[in-house]
């Protein structure tokens, strides 16, 4: 991988999905559920706590010290523009009463 991604913005979409904006301008949807294994990630299974993520200067982190590398976020996410993003946002808005 020649490109070393840096997260510059992140927004909650739905479930365990986050729209991540990288320093190259790309917006991608990362489904973080697959990374929620191990003791440090256990609190993130609570969606209220999961939503407390923040951009820490290069990636996304949570108050308990959990983070996901920007390389993993970039490589294992889906393009977040166009139909994919609209579908995620549409699904999210229909089920906001559940979250």
LUMSEKE-813959 format. One record per residue: residue number from 1; chain; x, y, z of N, C-alpha, C in turn. Coordinates in Angstrom, 2 decimals. Example, Ala and Ser with C-alpha at 12.3 -4.5 7.8 and 13.67 -1.06 7.14 Angstrom:
<sites>
<site k="1" c="A" n_u="13.19" n_v="-5.69" n_w="7.80" ca_u="12.30" ca_v="-4.50" ca_w="7.80" c_u="13.20" c_v="-3.30" c_w="7.80"/>
<site k="2" c="A" n_u="12.85" n_v="-2.25" n_w="7.08" ca_u="13.67" ca_v="-1.06" ca_w="7.14" c_u="12.90" c_v="0.03" c_w="7.87"/>
</sites>
This chain:
<sites>
<site k="1" c="A" n_u="0.84" n_v="-1.17" n_w="0.00" ca_u="0.00" ca_v="0.00" ca_w="0.00" c_u="0.88" c_v="1.23" c_w="0.00"/>
<site k="2" c="A" n_u="0.81" n_v="2.02" n_w="-1.04" ca_u="1.61" ca_v="3.23" ca_w="-1.13" c_u="0.98" c_v="4.39" c_w="-0.37"/>
<site k="3" c="A" n_u="-0.33" n_v="4.49" n_w="-0.43" ca_u="-1.04" ca_v="5.57" ca_w="0.26" c_u="-1.15" c_v="5.25" c_w="1.75"/>
<site k="4" c="A" n_u="-0.71" n_v="6.16" n_w="2.59" ca_u="-0.85" ca_v="6.01" ca_w="4.03" c_u="-1.99" c_v="6.92" c_w="4.47"/>
<site k="5" c="A" n_u="-3.17" n_v="6.36" n_w="4.69" ca_u="-4.34" ca_v="7.17" ca_w="4.98" c_u="-4.30" c_v="7.83" c_w="6.35"/>
<site k="6" c="A" n_u="-4.92" n_v="9.00" n_w="6.41" ca_u="-5.11" ca_v="9.73" ca_w="7.65" c_u="-6.58" c_v="10.14" c_w="7.69"/>
<site k="7" c="A" n_u="-7.24" n_v="9.84" n_w="8.80" ca_u="-8.64" ca_v="10.21" ca_w="8.97" c_u="-8.71" c_v="11.68" c_w="9.36"/>
<site k="8" c="A" n_u="-9.52" n_v="12.45" n_w="8.61" ca_u="-9.69" ca_v="13.86" ca_w="8.95" c_u="-11.09" c_v="14.19" c_w="9.46"/>
<site k="9" c="A" n_u="-12.04" n_v="13.28" n_w="9.25" ca_u="-13.39" ca_v="13.49" ca_w="9.75" c_u="-14.09" c_v="12.14" c_w="9.85"/>
<site k="10" c="A" n_u="-15.05" n_v="12.04" n_w="10.75" ca_u="-15.81" ca_v="10.80" ca_w="10.90" c_u="-17.20" c_v="11.15" c_w="11.42"/>
<site k="11" c="A" n_u="-18.21" n_v="10.47" n_w="10.87" ca_u="-19.59" ca_v="10.68" ca_w="11.27" c_u="-20.28" c_v="9.34" c_w="11.45"/>
<site k="12" c="A" n_u="-21.08" n_v="9.24" n_w="12.49" ca_u="-21.85" ca_v="8.03" ca_w="12.73" c_u="-22.92" c_v="7.91" c_w="11.64"/>
<site k="13" c="A" n_u="-23.10" n_v="6.69" n_w="11.13" ca_u="-24.12" ca_v="6.44" ca_w="10.10" c_u="-25.25" c_v="5.62" c_w="10.69"/>
<site k="14" c="A" n_u="-24.99" n_v="4.37" n_w="11.05" ca_u="-25.98" ca_v="3.48" ca_w="11.64" c_u="-25.29" c_v="2.24" c_w="12.17"/>
<site k="15" c="A" n_u="-25.94" n_v="1.55" n_w="13.09" ca_u="-25.37" ca_v="0.35" ca_w="13.69" c_u="-23.92" c_v="0.60" c_w="14.10"/>
<site k="16" c="A" n_u="-22.98" n_v="-0.12" n_w="13.51" ca_u="-21.55" ca_v="0.08" ca_w="13.81" c_u="-20.83" c_v="0.66" c_w="12.59"/>
<site k="17" c="A" n_u="-21.56" n_v="1.39" n_w="11.78" ca_u="-21.01" ca_v="1.98" ca_w="10.56" c_u="-20.66" c_v="3.46" c_w="10.79"/>
<site k="18" c="A" n_u="-19.49" n_v="3.82" n_w="10.30" ca_u="-19.00" ca_v="5.19" ca_w="10.41" c_u="-18.58" c_v="5.66" c_w="9.02"/>
<site k="19" c="A" n_u="-19.00" n_v="6.87" n_w="8.66" ca_u="-18.53" ca_v="7.48" ca_w="7.41" c_u="-17.22" c_v="8.18" c_w="7.74"/>
<site k="20" c="A" n_u="-16.16" n_v="7.72" n_w="7.10" ca_u="-14.82" ca_v="8.23" ca_w="7.38" c_u="-14.33" c_v="9.03" c_w="6.17"/>
<site k="21" c="A" n_u="-13.82" n_v="10.23" n_w="6.44" ca_u="-13.22" ca_v="11.06" ca_w="5.40" c_u="-11.71" c_v="11.02" c_w="5.59"/>
<site k="22" c="A" n_u="-11.01" n_v="10.69" n_w="4.52" ca_u="-9.55" ca_v="10.58" ca_w="4.57" c_u="-8.90" c_v="11.83" c_w="3.97"/>
<site k="23" c="A" n_u="-7.61" n_v="11.99" n_w="4.24" ca_u="-6.89" ca_v="13.17" ca_w="3.80" c_u="-6.75" c_v="13.28" c_w="2.28"/>
<site k="24" c="A" n_u="-7.07" n_v="12.23" n_w="1.54" ca_u="-7.05" ca_v="12.32" ca_w="0.08" c_u="-8.41" c_v="12.74" c_w="-0.47"/>
<site k="25" c="A" n_u="-9.36" n_v="13.03" n_w="0.44" ca_u="-10.69" ca_v="13.48" ca_w="0.04" c_u="-11.72" c_v="12.36" c_w="-0.07"/>
<site k="26" c="A" n_u="-11.28" n_v="11.12" n_w="-0.02" ca_u="-12.22" ca_v="10.00" ca_w="-0.13" c_u="-13.08" c_v="9.89" c_w="1.11"/>
<site k="27" c="A" n_u="-14.36" n_v="9.58" n_w="0.88" ca_u="-15.28" ca_v="9.28" ca_w="1.95" c_u="-15.65" c_v="7.81" c_w="1.81"/>
<site k="28" c="A" n_u="-15.52" n_v="7.07" n_w="2.91" ca_u="-15.77" ca_v="5.62" ca_w="2.87" c_u="-16.61" c_v="5.23" c_w="4.09"/>
<site k="29" c="A" n_u="-17.38" n_v="4.16" n_w="3.93" ca_u="-18.19" ca_v="3.64" ca_w="5.03" c_u="-17.47" c_v="2.43" c_w="5.62"/>
<site k="30" c="A" n_u="-17.15" n_v="2.54" n_w="6.90" ca_u="-16.48" ca_v="1.44" ca_w="7.60" c_u="-17.48" c_v="0.77" c_w="8.53"/>
<site k="31" c="A" n_u="-17.67" n_v="-0.53" n_w="8.35" ca_u="-18.48" ca_v="-1.31" ca_w="9.27" c_u="-17.53" c_v="-1.86" c_w="10.33"/>
<site k="32" c="A" n_u="-17.56" n_v="-1.26" n_w="11.49" ca_u="-16.58" ca_v="-1.56" ca_w="12.53" c_u="-16.90" c_v="-2.78" c_w="13.37"/>
<site k="33" c="A" n_u="-18.06" n_v="-3.37" n_w="13.18" ca_u="-18.46" ca_v="-4.49" ca_w="14.03" c_u="-17.43" c_v="-5.61" c_w="14.02"/>
<site k="34" c="A" n_u="-16.82" n_v="-5.87" n_w="12.88" ca_u="-15.86" ca_v="-6.98" ca_w="12.77" c_u="-14.63" c_v="-6.78" c_w="13.64"/>
<site k="35" c="A" n_u="-14.37" n_v="-5.55" n_w="14.09" ca_u="-13.20" ca_v="-5.28" ca_w="14.92" c_u="-13.51" c_v="-5.27" c_w="16.40"/>
<site k="36" c="A" n_u="-14.76" n_v="-5.49" n_w="16.78" ca_u="-15.14" ca_v="-5.37" ca_w="18.18" c_u="-14.90" c_v="-6.66" c_w="18.96"/>
<site k="37" c="A" n_u="-13.68" n_v="-7.11" n_w="18.93" ca_u="-13.25" ca_v="-8.31" ca_w="19.66" c_u="-12.16" c_v="-7.93" c_w="20.65"/>
<site k="38" c="A" n_u="-12.16" n_v="-8.56" n_w="21.78" ca_u="-11.13" ca_v="-8.30" ca_w="22.78" c_u="-11.63" c_v="-7.33" c_w="23.85"/>
<site k="39" c="A" n_u="-10.91" n_v="-7.33" n_w="24.95" ca_u="-11.32" ca_v="-6.58" ca_w="26.13" c_u="-11.49" c_v="-5.08" c_w="25.88"/>
<site k="40" c="A" n_u="-10.55" n_v="-4.45" n_w="25.18" ca_u="-10.62" ca_v="-3.00" ca_w="24.98" c_u="-11.80" c_v="-2.61" c_w="24.09"/>
<site k="41" c="A" n_u="-12.24" n_v="-3.53" n_w="23.22" ca_u="-13.36" ca_v="-3.22" ca_w="22.33" c_u="-14.72" c_v="-3.61" c_w="22.89"/>
<site k="42" c="A" n_u="-14.76" n_v="-4.33" n_w="24.00" ca_u="-16.02" ca_v="-4.80" ca_w="24.58" c_u="-17.01" c_v="-3.65" c_w="24.85"/>
<site k="43" c="A" n_u="-16.57" n_v="-2.53" n_w="25.44" ca_u="-17.52" ca_v="-1.43" ca_w="25.69" c_u="-18.15" c_v="-0.86" c_w="24.41"/>
<site k="44" c="A" n_u="-17.47" n_v="-1.01" n_w="23.28" ca_u="-17.96" ca_v="-0.44" ca_w="22.02" c_u="-19.16" c_v="-1.20" c_w="21.47"/>
<site k="45" c="A" n_u="-19.43" n_v="-2.39" n_w="22.00" ca_u="-20.60" ca_v="-3.14" ca_w="21.56" c_u="-21.89" c_v="-2.46" c_w="22.00"/>
<site k="46" c="A" n_u="-21.80" n_v="-1.61" n_w="23.02" ca_u="-22.92" ca_v="-0.77" ca_w="23.43" c_u="-22.95" c_v="0.42" c_w="22.45"/>
<site k="47" c="A" n_u="-24.01" n_v="0.51" n_w="21.67" ca_u="-24.05" ca_v="1.54" ca_w="20.62" c_u="-23.97" c_v="2.96" c_w="21.17"/>
<site k="48" c="A" n_u="-24.48" n_v="3.18" n_w="22.37" ca_u="-24.37" ca_v="4.51" ca_w="22.97" c_u="-22.89" c_v="4.86" c_w="23.15"/>
<site k="49" c="A" n_u="-22.12" n_v="3.91" n_w="23.65" ca_u="-20.68" ca_v="4.13" ca_w="23.83" c_u="-19.96" c_v="4.18" c_w="22.49"/>
<site k="50" c="A" n_u="-20.36" n_v="3.31" n_w="21.57" ca_u="-19.73" ca_v="3.28" ca_w="20.24" c_u="-19.77" c_v="4.66" c_w="19.59"/>
<site k="51" c="A" n_u="-20.88" n_v="5.37" n_w="19.76" ca_u="-21.06" ca_v="6.69" ca_w="19.14" c_u="-20.16" c_v="7.76" c_w="19.73"/>
<site k="52" c="A" n_u="-19.41" n_v="7.45" n_w="20.77" ca_u="-18.53" ca_v="8.43" ca_w="21.41" c_u="-17.15" c_v="8.52" c_w="20.75"/>
<site k="53" c="A" n_u="-17.01" n_v="7.92" n_w="19.56" ca_u="-15.72" ca_v="7.97" ca_w="18.87" c_u="-15.36" c_v="9.41" c_w="18.52"/>
<site k="54" c="A" n_u="-14.08" n_v="9.62" n_w="18.27" ca_u="-13.59" ca_v="10.95" ca_w="17.87" c_u="-12.37" c_v="10.76" c_w="16.98"/>
<site k="55" c="A" n_u="-12.09" n_v="11.77" n_w="16.18" ca_u="-10.88" ca_v="11.77" ca_w="15.34" c_u="-9.74" c_v="12.22" c_w="16.23"/>
<site k="56" c="A" n_u="-8.70" n_v="11.40" n_w="16.31" ca_u="-7.60" ca_v="11.67" ca_w="17.24" c_u="-6.36" c_v="12.24" c_w="16.57"/>
<site k="57" c="A" n_u="-6.49" n_v="12.70" n_w="15.35" ca_u="-5.34" ca_v="13.28" ca_w="14.66" c_u="-4.87" c_v="12.43" c_w="13.49"/>
<site k="58" c="A" n_u="-5.22" n_v="11.14" n_w="13.50" ca_u="-4.81" ca_v="10.27" ca_w="12.39" c_u="-5.81" c_v="9.15" c_w="12.13"/>
<site k="59" c="A" n_u="-6.64" n_v="8.82" n_w="13.13" ca_u="-7.62" ca_v="7.76" ca_w="12.98" c_u="-8.81" c_v="8.07" c_w="13.87"/>
<site k="60" c="A" n_u="-9.62" n_v="7.02" n_w="14.19" ca_u="-10.70" ca_v="7.22" ca_w="15.14" c_u="-10.39" c_v="6.45" c_w="16.42"/>
<site k="61" c="A" n_u="-10.79" n_v="7.03" n_w="17.53" ca_u="-10.53" ca_v="6.45" ca_w="18.85" c_u="-11.77" c_v="6.61" c_w="19.71"/>
<site k="62" c="A" n_u="-11.75" n_v="5.92" n_w="20.85" ca_u="-12.81" ca_v="6.02" ca_w="21.84" c_u="-12.19" c_v="6.41" c_w="23.17"/>
<site k="63" c="A" n_u="-13.01" n_v="6.95" n_w="24.08" ca_u="-12.48" ca_v="7.42" ca_w="25.37" c_u="-11.73" c_v="6.37" c_w="26.18"/>
<site k="64" c="A" n_u="-12.00" n_v="5.08" n_w="25.98" ca_u="-11.30" ca_v="4.04" ca_w="26.75" c_u="-9.95" c_v="3.66" c_w="26.14"/>
<site k="65" c="A" n_u="-9.54" n_v="4.34" n_w="25.06" ca_u="-8.24" ca_v="4.07" ca_w="24.45" c_u="-8.30" c_v="3.15" c_w="23.24"/>
<site k="66" c="A" n_u="-9.47" n_v="2.58" n_w="22.95" ca_u="-9.61" ca_v="1.73" ca_w="21.76" c_u="-9.46" c_v="2.59" c_w="20.51"/>
<site k="67" c="A" n_u="-8.85" n_v="2.02" n_w="19.49" ca_u="-8.78" ca_v="2.70" ca_w="18.20" c_u="-8.69" c_v="1.67" c_w="17.09"/>
<site k="68" c="A" n_u="-8.92" n_v="2.12" n_w="15.88" ca_u="-8.81" ca_v="1.27" ca_w="14.69" c_u="-7.84" c_v="1.97" c_w="13.76"/>
<site k="69" c="A" n_u="-6.87" n_v="1.25" n_w="13.26" ca_u="-5.84" ca_v="1.87" ca_w="12.42" c_u="-6.47" c_v="2.48" c_w="11.17"/>
<site k="70" c="A" n_u="-5.93" n_v="3.59" n_w="10.72" ca_u="-6.45" ca_v="4.20" ca_w="9.50" c_u="-6.28" c_v="3.31" c_w="8.27"/>
<site k="71" c="A" n_u="-5.23" n_v="2.48" n_w="8.28" ca_u="-5.03" ca_v="1.56" ca_w="7.16" c_u="-6.16" c_v="0.54" c_w="7.09"/>
<site k="72" c="A" n_u="-6.55" n_v="0.00" n_w="8.25" ca_u="-7.66" ca_v="-0.97" ca_w="8.28" c_u="-8.96" c_v="-0.29" c_w="7.87"/>
<site k="73" c="A" n_u="-9.20" n_v="0.91" n_w="8.39" ca_u="-10.42" ca_v="1.64" ca_w="8.03" c_u="-10.49" c_v="1.86" c_w="6.52"/>
<site k="74" c="A" n_u="-9.37" n_v="2.21" n_w="5.93" ca_u="-9.35" ca_v="2.51" ca_w="4.49" c_u="-9.49" c_v="1.24" c_w="3.66"/>
<site k="75" c="A" n_u="-8.69" n_v="0.24" n_w="3.97" ca_u="-8.65" ca_v="-0.97" ca_w="3.15" c_u="-9.91" c_v="-1.81" c_w="3.25"/>
<site k="76" c="A" n_u="-10.56" n_v="-1.80" n_w="4.40" ca_u="-11.70" ca_v="-2.69" ca_w="4.61" c_u="-13.04" c_v="-1.96" c_w="4.64"/>
<site k="77" c="A" n_u="-13.08" n_v="-0.76" n_w="4.08" ca_u="-14.33" ca_v="0.00" ca_w="4.01" c_u="-14.80" c_v="0.08" c_w="2.56"/>
<site k="78" c="A" n_u="-16.02" n_v="0.56" n_w="2.42" ca_u="-16.63" ca_v="0.69" ca_w="1.10" c_u="-16.70" c_v="2.16" c_w="0.72"/>
<site k="79" c="A" n_u="-16.63" n_v="2.47" n_w="-0.58" ca_u="-16.78" ca_v="3.87" ca_w="-1.00" c_u="-18.05" c_v="4.45" c_w="-0.39"/>
<site k="80" c="A" n_u="-17.95" n_v="5.65" n_w="0.14" ca_u="-19.05" ca_v="6.25" ca_w="0.87" c_u="-19.78" c_v="7.34" c_w="0.15"/>
<site k="81" c="A" n_u="-19.60" n_v="7.44" n_w="-1.14" ca_u="-20.35" ca_v="8.45" ca_w="-1.88" c_u="-21.40" c_v="7.76" c_w="-2.74"/>
<site k="82" c="A" n_u="-22.31" n_v="8.52" n_w="-3.21" ca_u="-23.32" ca_v="7.99" ca_w="-4.11" c_u="-24.33" c_v="7.10" c_w="-3.42"/>
<site k="83" c="A" n_u="-24.76" n_v="6.06" n_w="-4.11" ca_u="-25.85" ca_v="5.19" ca_w="-3.66" c_u="-25.55" c_v="4.51" c_w="-2.33"/>
<site k="84" c="A" n_u="-24.34" n_v="4.03" n_w="-2.13" ca_u="-24.00" ca_v="3.33" ca_w="-0.89" c_u="-24.25" c_v="4.22" c_w="0.32"/>
<site k="85" c="A" n_u="-23.81" n_v="5.46" n_w="0.28" ca_u="-23.99" ca_v="6.38" ca_w="1.39" c_u="-25.46" c_v="6.72" c_w="1.57"/>
<site k="86" c="A" n_u="-26.17" n_v="6.96" n_w="0.47" ca_u="-27.59" ca_v="7.28" ca_w="0.56" c_u="-28.38" c_v="6.13" c_w="1.18"/>
<site k="87" c="A" n_u="-28.06" n_v="4.91" n_w="0.79" ca_u="-28.75" ca_v="3.76" ca_w="1.37" c_u="-28.49" c_v="3.65" c_w="2.86"/>
<site k="88" c="A" n_u="-27.26" n_v="3.83" n_w="3.27" ca_u="-26.94" ca_v="3.76" ca_w="4.70" c_u="-27.65" c_v="4.85" c_w="5.47"/>
<site k="89" c="A" n_u="-27.66" n_v="6.06" n_w="4.94" ca_u="-28.30" ca_v="7.17" ca_w="5.63" c_u="-29.81" c_v="6.99" c_w="5.64"/>
<site k="90" c="A" n_u="-30.38" n_v="6.49" n_w="4.56" ca_u="-31.81" ca_v="6.27" ca_w="4.49" c_u="-32.23" c_v="5.21" c_w="5.49"/>
<site k="91" c="A" n_u="-31.49" n_v="4.13" n_w="5.57" ca_u="-31.79" ca_v="3.07" ca_w="6.53" c_u="-31.67" c_v="3.62" c_w="7.94"/>
<site k="92" c="A" n_u="-30.64" n_v="4.41" n_w="8.19" ca_u="-30.44" ca_v="4.98" ca_w="9.50" c_u="-31.61" c_v="5.87" c_w="9.90"/>
<site k="93" c="A" n_u="-32.08" n_v="6.73" n_w="9.01" ca_u="-33.15" ca_v="7.65" ca_w="9.36" c_u="-34.45" c_v="6.91" c_w="9.61"/>
<site k="94" c="A" n_u="-34.67" n_v="5.77" n_w="8.97" ca_u="-35.90" ca_v="5.01" ca_w="9.17" c_u="-35.92" c_v="4.30" c_w="10.52"/>
<site k="95" c="A" n_u="-34.75" n_v="4.04" n_w="11.09" ca_u="-34.68" ca_v="3.28" ca_w="12.32" c_u="-34.10" c_v="4.06" c_w="13.48"/>
<site k="96" c="A" n_u="-34.10" n_v="5.38" n_w="13.38" ca_u="-33.54" ca_v="6.20" ca_w="14.47" c_u="-34.24" c_v="5.94" c_w="15.80"/>
<site k="97" c="A" n_u="-35.51" n_v="5.58" n_w="15.76" ca_u="-36.23" ca_v="5.33" ca_w="17.00" c_u="-35.71" c_v="4.11" c_w="17.74"/>
<site k="98" c="A" n_u="-34.97" n_v="3.24" n_w="17.07" ca_u="-34.42" ca_v="2.05" ca_w="17.69" c_u="-33.12" c_v="2.38" c_w="18.42"/>
<site k="99" c="A" n_u="-32.31" n_v="3.28" n_w="17.85" ca_u="-30.98" ca_v="3.59" ca_w="18.40" c_u="-31.04" c_v="4.33" c_w="19.69"/>
</sites>
